C-alpha cells in the first residue's frame, strides 16, 4: 500500500514541472484570430509576445540594464497609431528592466540585438492592462510595435 502511494506521489511530482511550463494564451480570443490571420508566421516568446523578425540585427543580445536607443511606431491591432518616435537623430533612449517602458518591451528587447527590426505584438497584460492609457489606448488593448534598435550600451 505504501509503495503505491510513493509511486503516485512520484508521478505527481514529475508532472509538476510540465504543468508549470504550460502557459495560457495571453491574447484575447478575437485579437488572437486577427494576429494569426495577419501574421501567420509570427514567433511566440515564452511569455506570450508574438514577433516577426524583419531584420535580425547583429552583435550580442540585449540584457537588463543595457541602455538602448530605438525608433518605433506603436499602434493598435486596428491600425490606430497612438505613439511614434522615428527620428534616428533623437531616438527614444532608456534602460532595459528599469520599469521605464511597458513590461512587454522589457521582455522582448532581451531577445533582440542592435540593428534588429521586429514587429512585436504585445498582449494587454504586458502593456497597459485593464486600465489602458486613456485617451490614446483603451482598456485591454493588444499593441503592435514596429521596433528598431539603433544602438545599445552595456551598463
Secondary structure, 3 states (H helix, E strand, C coil): CHHHHHHHHHHHHHHHHHHHHCCCCCCCHHHHHHHHHHCCCCEECCCCCEEEEEECCCCCECCCCCEEEEEEEEEECCCCEEEEECCHHHCEEEECCCCCCCHHHHHHHHHCECCCEEEEEECHHHCCCCCCECCCECCCCCEEEEEEEEEEECC
